[in-house]
């Protein structure tokens, strides 16, 4: 209700005062109290909750006061009647006042509700309108005028005029909906459209209306219109974002590295990735919209149960699984099932991610077959095969290793491999591995090497060792072959050869040399008996004598080249002393033999090999180094040490490696050292010269041949 002007108060008060003045000067017979209804009625227009009631009370008081202040009546009956009449007036005042107050509150409530409705409609950009179809009049509220951006006169014109402001793309649709709603019994008017305002801006409206008939029978379309521009813009933004999301999703699905497919609740294809089509040899046009079970009729029932569980909201996966294709192929896959949800948080279907791992599984099976085949070879191999890590810890062994060393497999695994080595190899093994890892320099990796091993019972025995490195795993694998029998056969061969050489030397000495000596004597006697006149014959005989002497000398040289180490325990010392004298006589090189303390050897075979090693070393020095002095030194303590040293031009590391590979003499020396279990080393000395060292542990040269073993691991 609108607030009345201030003069409403003034008029009301003046009316009440005027009525009171008239009543005070008029006979009681008149019912002037009726005039008080005028100010009471005027109080209706004065705002305030208690305004009417207040004026009712005031007017009631004025009526009573006026009774006592008015002209006096002598007739008591008349006076009593007048008083009762005024009491009736007071009752009328209160009845009318309460009625007006109730009406005022009702009107105020209605106005308040209308204002709230108007504010609410304004808040949601909602406006009302009514269109009299028969008189072509349009009435709308002020908010609609503001929304349309038009004047009231423009809005009151016929719809045909303002329909032209509707967007051309929407106009025909709005006109059709308006025409249908204008028919009695037609559908309600409900349409969204774009409206072009006078300022050139475009605004979206949603209008709804329903046809009604006036008492005169005129058709009136009543409706509301709402500004939905913001909603439409947001909807378009959401739709654009949704399209972009769908495009990105489709792009992701198409180019996902794993096979991916999207299904609805009926397991019909909604989207598939290219990888899915490739892995399962499908065509996208053939699967979209079709049931997964129609495409793959061979899908097992257990997978269908997984699909049902995923459609109930579970997330399922398997790292490896397989199914048999119609053509009999076993296809291995890694899969995952995930439900996808609609906007109402209801499962709309499932996503299936798969990765074809058939090639990997086939490779694993082939690898497993190869491993089983290799394990079978390892288990049946006669040679011991050991794998260790970079700390020397045994990682694996084959059964032959246990047989060879006398250990069970459990006793070997997890322990250091040096438990299979005698001293001093055991103490130096960790340093050897560390040096190899640090520098890459190796003595045994990549080639067969003869070394000494140790059984569980403490017995040492010769082995042949080949070591290879597994780079990407940081492991070393060694193949070990027991060569005890071969070493025994080598010793037997050497023994037989030595015996045969001594026999040949003795036979030559006992037969050929004696015969040649006898022939020389006879020729000398013949030359003395011939006459000088046979000078030609004498010369011939003398030439024959000289030839026999040369043959005898050559034969003795051959005999000296055969090993002639005496069988006595000091035979090696005597043979080396004789060799030094012979070298000095034949080569004019100062060759000295030094043996501070007599060295005894009970094994003539060992002595023979040591002698031949020294002889080869001396001959190599004289032949290649052009020395002035050569020294042969023999001494014994824990080791028997035999040293050949010269002051020649020496030998470089490259030359030494070349001779190791190509030179026959060095290989023969190393082979002889290996046979007797000695350690042979060759080194350059400064400023010039070469030193050949042959070290033999007492345990080797103090035993019989059948107990002799291989050489040191670092030789």
Number of C-alpha atoms within 10 A of each C-alpha: 14 9 10 12 10 9 10 18 16 10 15 22 16 13 18 20 16 14 22 23 15 15 24 20 12 16 16 24 12 11 14 18 26 15 17 26 21 14 23 28 17 17 26 21 19 20 17 12 12 12 16 28 20 14 25 27 15 14 26 22 12 23 24 16 14 22 21 13 15 17 14 12 14 8 8 9 10 13 16 13 13 19 17 12 17 22 16 12 22 23 14 17 23 19 13 18 24 15 13 18 19 13 13 19 15 12 13 16 13 13 14 13 12 12 13 12 13 18 13 12 17 16 9 12 18 22 22 20 18 18 22 20 17 10 11 13 15 20 16 19 14 13 17 23 17 12 19 19 18 15 12 15 9 14 20 17 14 16 17 10 11 15 15 12 16 21 17 14 10 14 17 13 14 20 16 12 17 20 13 15 20 23 13 12 11 14 16 19 21 17 17 18 18 20 24 17 15 12 8 9 9 16 19 20 22 16 21 19 23 19 22 16 12 9 7 6 9 13 19 22 22 20 19 18 23 20 22 20 16 11 11 15 12 12 12 12 12 13 12 12 12 13 12 12 13 12 12 12 15 15 12 13 21 20 15 17 14 19 23 24 24 21 24 19 16 14 21 20 22 16 19 24 22 19 22 25 17 11 14 13 9 14 13 14 8 10 18 17 14 16 17 17 14 12 14 12 11 12 16 13 9 8 11 13 11 16 23 15 16 22 26 15 17 15 16 15 16 11 12 15 15 16 15 13 14 11 6 8 11 13 18 21 20 17 20 17 21 20 24 19 14 9 7 7 8 13 17 16 25 26 24 20 20 24 19 21 17 18 11 12 15 13 12 12 12 12 12 12 12 12 12 12 12 12 13 12 12 17 17 12 14 17 20 22 23 21 22 22 19 16 14 19 17 21 18 17 22 21 18 21 24 19 15 17 21 14 15 13 16 11 10 21 17 14 14 18 21 19 13 17 20 18 13 10 18 16 12 13 20 17 10 16 18 14 13 15 12 9 9 9 12 13 13 17 17 13 12 15 20 26 24 22 28 21 18 13 9 12 11 19 21 25 24 19 23 18 20 15 17 12 8 6 9 11 18 19 20 19 17 24 20 20 17 18 11 13 24 17 13 15 19 15 12 17 16 12 12 19 13 12 16 17 12 14 21 14 12 17 15 11 12 14 18 13 14 17 16 12 16 21 13 13 20 16 12 13 19 12 10 13 10 11 8 9 12 10 14 20 12 12 20 17 13 16 21 14 13 17 16 12 14 19 13 12 18 15 11 12 18 13 13 14 19 17 24 15 15 14 16 17 20 26 23 13 17 24 17 14 22 21 14 14 19 16 12 8 11 11 16 16 23 18 18 15 15 10 10 12 16 17 20 16 17 22 22 26 25 22 21 23 21 19 24 22 21 15 25 22 14 14 26 18 10 12 18 16 21 13 18 25 17 23 18 20 16 18 10 10 16 20 17 21 21 23 24 27 20 20 17 22 21 12 10 9 11 17 12 11 15 14 11 11 12 10 16 19 14 14 20 19 17 21 23 22 24 25 26 29 20 23 14 18 15 18 16 8 10 14 21 25 20 20 20 22 21 25 16 14 14 20 24 16 14 14 20 13 17 25 26 26 25 23 19 17 17
